[in-house]
């Protein structure tokens, strides 16, 4: 079911023509700085992959991929990607990328099961990135090091936007705050996971929420994660688990926490087997991607996705992702947006 937030008295800070120019400037600036900060080179990404290879991202495990048969390949079924979480790791191996370096790509996906609203569209565009790491770097400290580097690029881009459009003032804090999902559950036991995020992000402005996918002490998950890319089960001390998380910032215009990135240290063989067992998905061990990992043919890596339209929406103080990208929306949402002075592209 779609849901629309309509900021009272909303007026776009840039008209449509200037918005399109700003989107291009932001994307160019951000990706060049991200590549320099993390040591990444650009690669070309697929729009679809073969079904049954284990390469497509299963997200929470319930979302349906867009699929179609290929006439010239004996009706082999292809799936439009959800993201490139596992494909990137295959590419690191194929390109023989050295430790400390990696790749990034423009990822375009279709997610037909998204609940449409201010933040969610059928069309997903993000920078998917992946970087080779060593076994010694599979630690929470290293994850935080990478998060801080990404946040530095996010901050730098905000300054760039201010230099280009002086009426759009910077709002992000100097430092990003780290918190584990278990800490949030202990601090706010009577709130839902999303409400806990709202509380902590409102307080700190920018937060990295650690440990998404494993069950917490109360037996519930903060949120779902597929078992075969992020490592959400490795113990990190103090009873906490997980080497992954989300970058969230406070969106003053919408009055809510705003996710910009999902990322993490990827599973090694031990974590993959453990998480497949936890999720009762041992049948996936026979798939192509999983066999590559289990047979030591893939490098250890850290990676994630950073929403392109989300970033532009945040930097340009837009109320709806449809002001940044062209997509399909319910008729009642189009009507409500027009009435609320939210111009969808």
LOLOTOR-234524 format. One record per residue: residue in one letter; x, y, z of N, C-alpha, C, O in turn. Coordinates in pm, whole numbers, padded with zeros to 5 digits, always signed. Layout:
AXYZXYZXYZXYZ ...
END
This chain:
X+00085-00119+00000+00000+00000+00000+00089+00125+00000+00182+00134+00079 X+00059+00219-00088+00139+00340-00098+00109+00433+00020+00002+00429+00079 X+00209+00518+00052+00195+00611+00162+00269+00739+00125+00382+00735+00078 X+00204+00852+00147+00260+00980+00104+00272+01077+00220+00175+01102+00292 X+00393+01131+00239+00417+01240+00334+00410+01371+00256+00479+01387+00155 X+00326+01464+00303+00310+01592+00233+00353+01706+00326+00275+01751+00409 X+00479+01753+00313+00526+01861+00399+00439+01986+00382+00411+02029+00271 X+00398+02042+00494+00311+02160+00490+00384+02278+00427+00497+02309+00465 X+00318+02343+00333+00376+02461+00268+00495+02431+00180+00577+02519+00156 X+00506+02308+00131+00624+02268+00052+00635+02347-00078+00537+02368-00150 X+00758+02390-00106+00790+02455-00233+00929+02412-00273+01023+02434-00198 X+00945+02351-00391+01078+02307-00435+01178+02422-00438+01143+02533-00478 X+01300+02395-00396+01404+02498-00396+01463+02522-00533+01524+02626-00558 X+01446+02425-00624+01493+02439-00761+01379+02401-00856+01300+02312-00825 X+01369+02470-00970+01269+02433-01069+01315+02308-01142+01426+02260-01120 X+01231+02254-01229+01260+02127-01295+01389+02133-01378+01470+02041-01374 X+01407+02242-01452+01527+02255-01536+01653+02258-01451+01749+02187-01481 X+01654+02338-01346+01771+02346-01259+01791+02217-01180+01905+02180-01149 X+01682+02149-01148+01693+02021-01078+01766+01918-01163+01853+01847-01114 X+01731+01911-01291+01798+01815-01380+01948+01844-01389+02029+01751-01390 X+01984+01970-01396+02126+02006-01400+02195+01968-01269+02305+01915-01270 X+02128+01996-01157+02186+01965-01026+02206+01815-01007+02306+01773-00950 X+02111+01735-01054+02124+01589-01044+02251+01542-01112+02326+01462-01057 X+02275+01592-01232+02394+01551-01306+02522+01593-01234+02618+01516-01227 X+02524+01715-01181+02642+01764-01110+02670+01682-00985+02784+01647-00956 X+02564+01653-00911+02581+01575-00788+02633+01435-00820+02726+01387-00754 X+02574+01370-00919+02617+01234-00952+02762+01232-01000+02839+01144-00961 X+02799+01326-01083+02938+01331-01132+03035+01351-01016+03136+01282-01006 X+03003+01447-00929+03093+01479-00817+03103+01362-00720+03212+01325-00678 X+02989+01304-00685+02989+01199-00583+03066+01076-00629+03149+01024-00555 X+03040+01029-00750+03103+00904-00791+03253+00919-00809+03327+00824-00782 X+03300+01033-00854+03444+01054-00866+03510+01057-00729+03619+01003-00712 X+03446+01120-00632+03502+01126-00497+03493+00990-00427+03585+00953-00353 X+03385+00917-00449+03375+00783-00391+03485+00693-00445+03548+00619-00370 X+03506+00698-00576+03609+00616-00637+03747+00649-00582+03827+00560-00556 X+03775+00778-00564+03905+00819-00512+03921+00780-00365+04029+00738-00324 X+03814+00794-00287+03821+00766-00143+03843+00618-00114+03918+00583-00023 X+03779+00531-00192+03786+00388-00165+03877+00311-00260+03897+00191-00244 X+03934+00379-00359+04021+00311-00454+03944+00222-00550+03977+00105-00567 X+03840+00278-00612+03751+00200-00697+03766+00239-00844+03796+00354-00876 X+03746+00142-00931+03739+00170-01075+03600+00134-01124+03536+00042-01072 X+03553+00206-01226+03417+00183-01276+03414+00062-01367+03505+00039-01447 X+03306-00018-01355+03282-00129-01446+03138-00121-01496+03055-00053-01437 X+03111-00191-01605+02978-00194-01663+02896-00304-01598+02946-00415-01577 X+02772-00274-01566+02688-00368-01490+02579-00430-01577+02536-00369-01675 X+02534-00551-01542+02422-00611-01613+02288-00557-01562+02277-00517-01447 X+02189-00557-01649+02053-00523-01609+01978-00649-01564+01884-00641-01485 X+02020-00765-01615+01956-00891-01579+02059-01003-01575+02166-00994-01636 X+02026-01107-01501+02113-01225-01486+02028-01350-01501+01906-01343-01494 X+02093-01466-01522+02020-01591-01535+01959-01634-01403+02022-01622-01297 X+01836-01683-01409+01773-01741-01290+01845-01873-01256+01890-01946-01344 X+01854-01902-01126+01909-02029-01084+02059-02030-01065+02117-02136-01041 X+02124-01914-01075+02268-01907-01055+02305-01860-00915+02420-01873-00872 X+02206-01804-00843+02234-01750-00711+02298-01613-00714+02341-01563-00610 X+02305-01551-00832+02373-01422-00845+02283-01305-00808+02329-01206-00751 X+02154-01316-00838+02065-01204-00807+02051-01187-00656+02060-01284-00580 X+02030-01063-00614+02013-01030-00473+01871-01068-00431+01774-01029-00495 X+01861-01145-00321+01730-01186-00273+01667-01088-00175+01556-01110-00127 X+01739-00977-00143+01688-00876-00052+01640-00943+00077+01720-01008+00145 X+01514-00928+00111+01461-00991+00232+01413-01134+00208+01366-01201+00301 X+01425-01182+00085+01388-01319+00054+01246-01340+00009+01206-01452-00023 X+01167-01233+00005+01026-01247-00032+00990-01165-00157+00882-01184-00214 X+01078-01074-00199+01049-00989-00314+01059-01067-00445+01151-01146-00464 X+00964-01044-00534+00962-01113-00663+01044-01037-00766+01021-00917-00785 X+01140-01102-00833+01213-01035-00939+01129-01031-01067+01047-01119-01091 X+01151-00931-01148+01093-00928-01282+01169-01032-01365+01292-01030-01369 X+01097-01121-01432+01162-01229-01505+01101-01245-01644+00986-01208-01668 X+01181-01300-01736+01133-01321-01873+01213-01433-01939+01331-01451-01907 X+01151-01511-02031+01223-01615-02104+01297-01555-02223+01253-01456-02282 X+01410-01615-02256+01492-01567-02368+01471-01660-02487+01510-01777-02482 X+01410-01611-02592+01372-01692-02707+01492-01762-02770+01483-01879-02806 X+01604-01691-02783+01719-01745-02854+01811-01830-02765+01918-01871-02808 X+01768-01856-02641+01847-01939-02549+01759-02048-02488+01765-02076-02369 X+01676-02111-02575+01591-02222-02533+01501-02186-02415+01480-02267-02325 X+01449-02063-02416+01358-02015-02313+01420-02008-02174+01349-02010-02073 X+01553-02000-02168+01620-01975-02040+01562-01849-01977+01542-01748-02045 X+01535-01855-01848+01472-01742-01780+01578-01648-01722+01670-01691-01654 X+01562-01520-01752+01648-01417-01696+01568-01335-01595+01446-01322-01606 X+01638-01279-01497+01575-01194-01395+01640-01057-01396+01762-01045-01397 X+01557-00953-01395+01609-00818-01377+01666-00810-01235+01603-00856-01140 X+01784-00752-01222+01852-00752-01093+01776-00672-00988+01709-00573-01020 X+01786-00717-00862+01741-00638-00747+01853-00548-00700+01831-00431-00667 X+01973-00603-00698+02096-00528-00678+02208-00618-00725+02184-00729-00774 X+02332-00571-00712+02446-00647-00764+02538-00694-00653+02659-00707-00673 X+02482-00720-00536+02563-00754-00419+02658-00871-00445+02774-00866-00405 X+02608-00974-00513+02692-01092-00536+02765-01085-00670+02877-01135-00682 X+02703-01026-00770+02768-01012-00901+02900-00938-00889+02998-00973-00956 X+02905-00835-00806+03028-00754-00792+03144-00838-00740+03259-00819-00780 X+03113-00929-00651+03219-01013-00595+03277-01107-00701+03397-01134-00702 X+03191-01156-00789+03240-01235-00901+03332-01151-00990+03434-01200-01038 X+03295-01025-01011+03376-00937-01095+03511-00907-01033+03611-00898-01104 X+03516-00892-00901+03645-00871-00834+03741-00985-00867+03859-00962-00892 X+03688-01108-00866+03771-01223-00898+03810-01225-01044+03926-01253-01076 X+03717-01197-01134+03746-01200-01277+03849-01094-01316+03935-01119-01400 X+03840-00978-01254+03932-00869-01286+04062-00876-01207+04154-00798-01230 X+04071-00971-01113+04190-00990-01031+04230-00859-00961+04345-00816-00966 X+04131-00798-00895+04153-00672-00825+04237-00697-00698+04213-00794-00626 X+04335-00611-00673+04422-00628-00558+04355-00583-00429+04260-00505-00430 X+04407-00635-00318+04357-00596-00186+04367-00445-00166+04469-00383-00200 X+04261-00385-00111+04259-00241-00087+04202-00162-00203+04190-00040-00195 X+04165-00232-00311+04106-00167-00428+03977-00239-00464+03948-00347-00414 X+03899-00175-00553+03772-00236-00585+03708-00178-00709+03774-00117-00792 X+03577-00198-00719+03501-00156-00836+03373-00085-00791+03326-00104-00678 X+03317-00005-00880+03183+00049-00859+03112+00054-00993+03176+00052-01099 X+02981+00059-00988+02904+00061-01111+02772+00133-01090+02724+00146-00977 X+02713+00179-01200+02578+00233-01198+02481+00116-01206+02474+00049-01309 X+02408+00092-01100+02314-00019-01095+02172+00033-01116+02128+00125-01047 X+02103-00026-01212+01963+00006-01235+01882-00121-01215+01911-00225-01274 X+01780-00112-01131+01702-00231-01095+01553-00199-01100+01512-00083-01102 X+01474-00305-01102+01328-00294-01093+01282-00381-00977+01314-00499-00972 X+01208-00321-00884+01158-00393-00767+01006-00376-00760+00957-00280-00700 X+00932-00468-00822+00787-00450-00833+00712-00462-00701+00595-00423-00693 X+00776-00517-00597+00707-00534-00469+00731-00420-00371+00690-00429-00255 X+00797-00313-00415+00819-00199-00326+00685-00135-00289+00593-00129-00370 X+00677-00087-00163+00562-00008-00121+00589+00136-00162+00675+00202-00103 X+00518+00185-00259+00548+00313-00321+00515+00430-00229+00414+00429-00158 X+00602+00530-00232+00582+00648-00149+00689+00751-00174+00751+00751-00280 X+00713+00838-00078+00812+00944-00094+00951+00888-00122+01029+00948-00196 X+00982+00774-00061+01119+00721-00068+01135+00601-00159+01246+00570-00200 X+01026+00533-00190+01036+00406-00261+00967+00413-00398+00856+00463-00411 X+01038+00361-00498+00991+00359-00635+01006+00218-00690+01076+00135-00632 X+00941+00190-00801+00964+00063-00871+01104+00057-00929+01162-00050-00946 X+01157+00173-00960+01290+00185-01022+01392+00221-00916+01373+00314-00838 X+01502+00146-00914+01608+00169-00816+01738+00199-00890+01780+00123-00977 X+01800+00309-00855+01931+00343-00913+02028+00368-00798+02001+00449-00709 X+02140+00301-00802+02239+00321-00696+02379+00294-00748+02398+00230-00852 X+02476+00346-00674+02614+00307-00698+02639+00181-00618+02640+00184-00495 X+02661+00072-00688+02700-00052-00622+02852-00058-00624+02914-00039-00729 X+02913-00084-00509+03059-00086-00500+03104-00209-00421+03030-00262-00339 X+03226-00253-00448+03282-00370-00380+03434-00355-00378+03495-00315-00477 X+03494-00388-00263+03638-00368-00246+03701-00493-00183+03646-00549-00088 X+03816-00536-00236+03886-00654-00185+03949-00623-00049+04005-00515-00028 X+03939-00718+00042+03994-00701+00175+04067-00828+00218+04057-00931+00152 X+04139-00820+00328+04210-00936+00382+04128-01000+00493+04032-00941+00542 X+04165-01121+00533+04096-01189+00642+04114-01113+00773+04025-01115+00858 X+04229-01047+00790+04255-00969+00912+04165-00847+00921+04145-00793+01030 X+04111-00802+00808+04026-00683+00807+03878-00716+00832+03794-00626+00833 X+03847-00842+00851+03707-00879+00876+03672-00849+01022+03646-00940+01101 X+03672-00721+01056+03648-00675+01193+03551-00558+01191+03530-00494+01088 X+03493-00532+01307+03403-00418+01321+03479-00287+01304+03425-00191+01248 X+03602-00280+01352+03682-00158+01338+03705-00125+01191+03699-00009+01151 X+03732-00228+01110+03754-00201+00967+03624-00156+00901+03626-00066+00817 X+03513-00217+00938+03384-00174+00884+03360-00027+00915+03318+00049+00827 X+03386+00014+01038+03367+00154+01076+03461+00246+00998+03423+00358+00962 X+03581+00199+00971+03678+00277+00892+03622+00304+00752+03631+00416+00702 X+03563+00203+00690+03505+00219+00557+03384+00311+00562+03366+00396+00474 X+03300+00295+00664+03181+00380+00678+03222+00527+00690+03161+00614+00629 X+03325+00553+00768+03370+00692+00785+03421+00750+00653+03401+00869+00626 X+03486+00670+00572+03534+00718+00442+03416+00753+00352+03418+00855+00282 X+03313+00669+00354+03194+00697+00272+03123+00821+00324+03078+00905+00246 X+03112+00834+00456+03046+00951+00513+03123+01078+00479+03062+01184+00460 X+03255+01070+00470+03334+01186+00432+03297+01232+00291+03292+01352+00264 X+03270+01137+00201+03227+01172+00066+03087+01233+00068+03060+01330-00004 X+03000+01178+00149+02864+01233+00162+02870+01378+00212+02800+01465+00160 X+02954+01403+00312+02970+01539+00365+03031+01632+00260+02986+01746+00243 X+03133+01584+00191+03202+01665+00090+03105+01705-00021+03110+01818-00071 X+03019+01613-00060+02921+01642-00164+02818+01744-00117+02774+01828-00195 X+02781+01737+00011+02689+01836+00065+02751+01976+00057+02681+02073+00026 X+02880+01986+00085+02949+02114+00073+02950+02162-00071+02931+02280-00098 X+02973+02069-00165+02971+02102-00307+02836+02159-00349+02829+02258-00421 X+02728+02097-00302+02593+02145-00335+02573+02286-00281+02515+02371-00349 X+02620+02312-00159+02608+02445-00099+02686+02549-00181+02640+02662-00198 X+02803+02510-00230+02882+02602-00311+02814+02635-00443+02827+02745-00496 X+02740+02537-00497+02669+02557-00623+02535+02629-00604+02493+02708-00688 X+02468+02599-00491+02335+02654-00464+02334+02704-00320+02301+02630-00227 X+02370+02829-00303+02396+02885-00170+02274+02885-00078+02288+02893+00044 X+02154+02875-00136+02033+02876-00052+02002+02738+00004+01908+02723+00082 X+02080+02636-00033+02062+02501+00022+02171+02479+00127+02283+02439+00093 X+02138+02505+00252+02238+02506+00359+02274+02363+00405+02186+02276+00409 X+02401+02338+00439+02441+02208+00493+02373+02179+00626+02352+02269+00707 X+02339+02052+00649+02272+02013+00773+02336+01893+00841+02305+01864+00956 X+02425+01822+00772+02481+01699+00827+02582+01728+00937+02656+01826+00928 X+02586+01645+01042+02686+01662+01149+02826+01627+01099+02841+01562+00995 X+02927+01670+01172+03065+01643+01131+03099+01494+01135+03172+01445+01049 X+03046+01423+01233+03078+01282+01251+02953+01197+01242+02843+01242+01276 X+02969+01074+01198+02859+00979+01197+02863+00897+01326+02971+00859+01373 X+02747+00871+01381+02735+00798+01507+02713+00650+01478+02639+00615+01386 X+02776+00562+01556+02761+00418+01539+02678+00360+01653+02698+00394+01770 X+02583+00272+01619+02502+00206+01721+02464+00067+01670+02440+00049+01551 X+02459-00030+01760+02421-00166+01722+02271-00184+01741+02210-00123+01829 X+02212-00268+01658+02068-00294+01668+02031-00348+01806+01922-00322+01857 X+02122-00424+01867+02097-00477+02002+02089-00364+02103+02006-00367+02195 X+02177-00264+02088+02173-00147+02176+02043-00071+02160+01986-00024+02258 X+01995-00060+02037+01868+00010+02013+01752-00066+02076+01662-00005+02132 X+01755-00198+02068+01649-00278+02128+01649-00263+02280+01543-00256+02343 X+01769-00259+02338+01779-00244+02483+01736-00105+02528+01675-00089+02634 X+01768-00004+02446+01737+00134+02481+01589+00166+02461+01530+00241+02539 X+01530+00108+02356+01389+00137+02324+01312+00005+02308+01266-00025+02198 X+01296-00073+02415+01234-00206+02403+01088-00203+02362+01037-00302+02309 X+01020-00092+02384+00877-00084+02353+00848-00028+02214+00732-00016+02175 X+00955+00006+02140+00938+00062+02006+00967-00042+01899+01036-00141+01925 X+00914-00021+01780+00946-00107+01666+01086-00071+01616+01137+00036+01649 X+01149-00159+01537+01280-00126+01483+01284+00008+01410+01379+00085+01428 X+01185+00037+01328+01184+00163+01254+01168+00282+01348+01229+00387+01326 X+01089+00266+01452+01075+00374+01550+01206+00397+01626+01239+00510+01660 X+01278+00290+01653+01409+00304+01718+01503+00383+01629+01577+00470+01677 X+01502+00353+01500+01586+00429+01406+01549+00576+01407+01636+00663+01407 X+01419+00604+01407+01375+00744+01409+01432+00817+01531+01481+00929+01519 X+01426+00753+01646+01475+00813+01770+01623+00846+01762+01664+00958+01791 X+01703+00747+01724+01848+00764+01730+01898+00857+01620+01993+00933+01641 X+01835+00852+01502+01880+00938+01392+01839+01082+01416+01914+01174+01384 X+01722+01104+01473+01681+01241+01508+01780+01301+01608+01813+01419+01600 X+01827+01220+01701+01919+01267+01804+02057+01302+01748+02116+01402+01787 X+02108+01219+01658+02248+01234+01614+02264+01291+01473+02373+01338+01440 X+02161+01289+01391+02170+01348+01257+02220+01254+01151+02171+01256+01038 X+02319+01171+01184+02373+01072+01091+02418+00951+01172+02496+00965+01266 X+02369+00834+01135+02392+00714+01216+02421+00595+01125+02363+00581+01018 X+02514+00509+01170+02532+00380+01106+02478+00274+01201+02533+00254+01310 X+02371+00207+01160+02306+00105+01241+02369-00030+01208+02359-00076+01094 X+02433-00092+01305+02512-00214+01284+02431-00339+01318+02350-00339+01411 X+02454-00445+01240+02399-00575+01275+02257-00597+01231+02168-00614+01314 X+02232-00598+01099+02097-00614+01046+02085-00748+00977+02153-00775+00878 X+01998-00833+01029+01976-00964+00970+01967-01075+01072+01894-01171+01053 X+02042-01062+01182+02041-01163+01287+01931-01134+01388+01890-01019+01405 X+01882-01238+01455+01783-01219+01559+01846-01152+01680+01959-01183+01717 X+01772-01060+01741+01819-00990+01859+01784-01071+01984+01728-01180+01975 X+01819-01017+02099+01795-01088+02225+01648-01118+02247+01613-01217+02311 X+01561-01032+02194+01417-01054+02212+01360-01154+02111+01239-01179+02109 X+01447-01211+02027+01404-01311+01931+01358-01257+01798+01325-01334+01708 X+01354-01124+01782+01312-01060+01659+01431-01002+01583+01534-00970+01643 X+01417-00989+01452+01519-00924+01371+01491-00774+01363+01375-00732+01361 X+01597-00694+01358+01578-00552+01333+01521-00532+01193+01431-00451+01172 X+01575-00608+01098+01526-00609+00960+01587-00732+00893+01682-00792+00944 X+01532-00770+00779+01581-00888+00710+01700-00860+00621+01714-00750+00567 X+01785-00960+00605+01894-00958+00508+01911-01099+00452+01899-01197+00526 X+01940-01108+00324+01968-01238+00263+02088-01301+00333+02173-01228+00385 X+02098-01434+00335+02206-01500+00408+02337-01512+00333+02435-01560+00389 X+02340-01471+00205+02457-01504+00125+02538-01387+00072+02618-01404-00020 X+02518-01268+00128+02614-01162+00094+02667-01093+00219+02784-01114+00251 X+02589-01014+00292+02641-00951+00414+02660-01054+00526+02584-01150+00539 X+02764-01031+00606+02787-01113+00725+02715-01048+00842+02760-00947+00896 X+02600-01107+00882+02524-01052+00994+02526-01143+01116+02453-01119+01213 X+02610-01248+01112+02607-01345+01220+02736-01358+01299+02737-01421+01405 X+02846-01301+01250+02973-01312+01322+02967-01232+01451+02923-01118+01452 X+03013-01293+01560+03013-01226+01690+03121-01118+01693+03233-01140+01646 X+03087-01004+01749+03180-00890+01752+03210-00843+01893+03273-00739+01912 X+03164-00918+01993+03190-00880+02132+03067-00825+02201+02975-00775+02137 X+03066-00836+02335+02956-00785+02419+02822-00846+02382+02717-00786+02405 X+02825-00967+02324+02701-01032+02286+02641-00982+02156+02530-01021+02120 X+02714-00897+02085+02664-00841+01960+02711-00925+01841+02813-00993+01847 X+02631-00920+01732+02665-00991+01609+02649-00898+01490+02569-00804+01492 X+02726-00925+01386+02704-00855+01261+02815-00762+01217+02864-00680+01295 X+02854-00775+01090+02955-00689+01029+02894-00615+00911+02956-00599+00806 X+02770-00569+00931+02702-00496+00824+02615-00387+00886+02609-00373+01008 X+02548-00310+00802+02459-00208+00855+02411-00109+00750+02438-00125+00631 X+02340-00008+00796+02282+00096+00709+02329+00234+00754+02342+00261+00874 X+02355+00321+00656+02380+00463+00684+02247+00537+00673+02181+00533+00570 X+02209+00604+00782+02086+00683+00784+02116+00825+00827+02202+00849+00912 X+02044+00920+00770+02056+01061+00809+01916+01112+00842+01815+01051+00804 X+01911+01224+00914+01781+01282+00949+01735+01375+00838+01805+01469+00800 X+01616+01347+00787+01556+01429+00682+01457+01525+00748+01346+01487+00783 X+01501+01651+00763+01418+01750+00832+01289+01779+00757+01184+01799+00818 X+01297+01782+00624+01179+01813+00543+01069+01710+00564+00952+01746+00579 X+01106+01582+00566+01007+01475+00582+00986+01437+00728+00891+01366+00761 X+01076+01483+00816+01066+01452+00958+01083+01306+00989+01007+01249+01067 X+01184+01244+00927+01204+01102+00948+01347+01061+00916+01422+01135+00851 X+01385+00941+00963+01515+00885+00927+01513+00848+00780+01410+00810+00725 X+01629+00861+00716+01637+00854+00571+01758+00768+00535+01872+00811+00552 X+01734+00647+00485+01843+00556+00452+01910+00595+00322+01844+00614+00219 X+02044+00607+00326+02122+00638+00207+02199+00518+00155+02225+00509+00035 X+02236+00427+00243+02321+00317+00200+02301+00194+00287+02280+00205+00408 X+02307+00077+00224+02313-00052+00294+02445-00116+00252+02478-00119+00134 X+02520-00169+00349+02654-00218+00317+02703-00315+00423+02638-00335+00526 X+02818-00375+00397+02875-00461+00498+02992-00542+00449+03019-00550+00329 X+03062-00604+00543+03164-00703+00512+03090-00828+00465+02992-00870+00528 X+03136-00886+00356+03065-00998+00296+03100-01130+00365+03203-01142+00432 X+03014-01227+00348+03034-01357+00411+03160-01426+00359+03190-01421+00239 X+03234-01489+00449+03335-01585+00408+03268-01723+00409+03147-01733+00430 X+03346-01828+00386+03285-01962+00381+03214-01996+00511+03102-02049+00510 X+03278-01967+00623+03221-02002+00753+03089-01931+00777+02991-01992+00818 X+03088-01801+00750+02965-01723+00772+02855-01765+00675+02738-01769+00712 X+02891-01794+00550+02791-01837+00453+02722-01965+00499+02599-01973+00500 X+02802-02065+00537+02743-02192+00582+02657-02173+00706+02550-02232+00718 X+02703-02089+00798+02628-02064+00920+02495-01995+00890+02392-02033+00946 X+02496-01896+00803+02375-01821+00774+02276-01899+00689+02154-01884+00705 X+02326-01981+00598+02236-02069+00523+02166-02166+00616+02048-02197+00597 X+02238-02215+00716+02180-02305+00814+02075-02233+00898+01966-02286+00921 X+02107-02113+00945+02014-02035+01026+01884-02009+00952+01776-02016+01010 X+01896-01977+00822+01778-01941+00743+01716-02061+00672+01623-02046+00593 X+01768-02183+00702+01716-02305+00641+01717-02295+00489+01619-02328+00422 X+01831-02251+00435+01847-02238+00290+01971-02313+00242+02041-02267+00152 X+01996-02429+00300+02114-02508+00261+02109-02553+00116+02213-02585+00057 X+01990-02556+00057+01980-02595-00084+02053-02497-00176+02085-02532-00289 X+02079-02375-00127+02147-02275-00210+02296-02305-00227+02362-02246-00312 X+02348-02395-00147+02491-02426-00155+02532-02480-00291+02649-02471-00329 X+02438-02536-00364+02471-02595-00495+02469-02493-00608+02509-02525-00720 X+02424-02370-00582+02416-02268-00687+02555-02218-00726+02650-02231-00650 X+02564-02162-00846+02693-02123-00902+02770-02028-00811+02886-02054-00779 X+02706-01920-00769+02778-01822-00685+02828-01886-00557+02942-01864-00517 X+02745-01964-00493+02780-02024-00366+02891-02127-00380+02975-02140-00291 X+02891-02199-00491+02999-02294-00517+03133-02221-00539+03238-02267-00495 X+03127-02107-00606+03248-02028-00626+03308-01986-00492+03429-01993-00472 X+03222-01942-00402+03269-01896-00271+03318-02014-00186+03423-02005-00123 X+03243-02122-00185+03280-02236-00103+03406-02306-00152+03472-02375-00075 X+03439-02288-00279+03560-02348-00336+03676-02249-00347+03769-02268-00425 X+03668-02140-00267+03778-02043-00255+03814-01975-00387+03931-01944-00411 X+03715-01951-00471+03741-01886-00599+03704-01738-00599+03719-01669-00700 X+03654-01687-00483+03616-01547-00474+03697-01479-00364+03724-01540-00261 X+03736-01352-00385+03810-01280-00281+03719-01240-00165+03598-01229-00183 X+03776-01219-00049+03704-01158+00061+03677-01012+00024+03759-00949-00042 X+03564-00960+00066+03531-00824+00023+03438-00754+00119+03374-00816+00204 X+03433-00623+00103+03336-00538+00170+03268-00458+00060+03333-00419-00037 X+03138-00434+00075+03069-00362-00032+02932-00315+00009+02887-00339+00121 X+02866-00248-00085+02732-00198-00056+02673-00122-00172+02729-00117-00282 X+02560-00063-00146+02493+00020-00244+02460+00156-00185+02424+00166-00068 X+02471+00259-00266+02442+00396-00224+02338+00453-00320+02365+00464-00440 X+02222+00488-00269+02113+00532-00354+02140+00663-00424+02164+00765-00359 X+02136+00662-00555+02162+00784-00632+02045+00883-00619+02066+01000-00586 X+01924+00836-00645+01809+00926-00633+01789+00970-00489+01750+01084-00463 X+01815+00879-00394+01802+00914-00252+01898+01028-00217+01858+01125-00153 X+02023+01017-00259+02120+01122-00230+02077+01255-00289+02077+01358-00221 X+02039+01253-00417+01997+01378-00482+01873+01436-00414+01862+01557-00397 X+01782+01350-00377+01661+01393-00307+01697+01463-00176+01640+01567-00143 X+01790+01405-00102+01832+01464+00026+01905+01597+00005+01872+01697+00069 X+02003+01598-00084+02081+01719-00105+01998+01836-00157+02021+01950-00118 X+01900+01808-00243+01821+01914-00305+01691+01942-00230+01608+02021-00275 X+01676+01875-00111+01560+01898-00023+01428+01874-00096+01335+01954-00088 X+01423+01762-00167+01302+01723-00238+01212+01639-00148+01261+01564-00064 X+01082+01653-00166+00986+01582-00082+00956+01441-00132+00907+01358-00056 X+00985+01413-00258+00946+01285-00318+01054+01241-00417+01109+01322-00491 X+01083+01110-00417+01184+01058-00508+01142+01077-00654+01227+01080-00743 X+01011+01090-00678+00962+01116-00812+00997+01254-00865+00973+01283-00982 X+01052+01341-00780+01104+01469-00826+01246+01454-00880+01301+01548-00938 X+01306+01337-00861+01443+01311-00904+01446+01214-01022+01527+01231-01113 X+01360+01114-01020+01362+01010-01123+01225+00994-01185+01123+01028-01125 X+01224+00941-01306+01099+00915-01377+01056+00771-01351+01131+00677-01379 X+00934+00754-01298+00885+00620-01268+00734+00617-01287+00676+00709-01346 X+00670+00513-01237+00524+00497-01245+00468+00506-01104+00521+00447-01010 X+00358+00583-01090+00299+00605-00958+00149+00582-00963+00088+00599-01069 X+00086+00545-00851-00060+00531-00848-00128+00664-00882-00076+00771-00850 X-00242+00656-00945-00314+00777-00985-00344+00867-00867-00333+00990-00877 X-00383+00807-00752-00416+00890-00637-00293+00961-00582-00304+01071-00529 X-00176+00898-00592-00053+00963-00547-00016+01079-00639+00027+01184-00592 X-00032+01061-00768-00004+01168-00863-00094+01288-00833-00050+01403-00834 X-00220+01260-00806-00316+01367-00775-00280+01437-00644-00279+01560-00638 X-00250+01360-00540-00213+01419-00411-00087+01501-00421-00077+01608-00361 X+00012+01453-00497+00137+01528-00513+00111+01661-00582+00166+01764-00543 X+00028+01661-00683-00005+01785-00754-00072+01883-00659-00043+02002-00661 X-00162+01833-00576-00231+01920-00481-00136+01974-00373-00159+02082-00318 X-00029+01898-00342+00065+01939-00239+00187+02012-00295+00284+02035-00223 X+00181+02050-00423+00289+02123-00490+00418+02040-00497+00528+02094-00485 X+00403+01910-00516+00517+01819-00534+00518+01777-00681+00439+01692-00721 X+00606+01837-00761+00604+01810-00906+00681+01682-00943+00804+01681-00941 X+00608+01575-00975+00672+01451-01018+00720+01463-01162+00653+01523-01247 X+00837+01406-01188+00893+01411-01325+00810+01322-01416+00840+01312-01535 
END
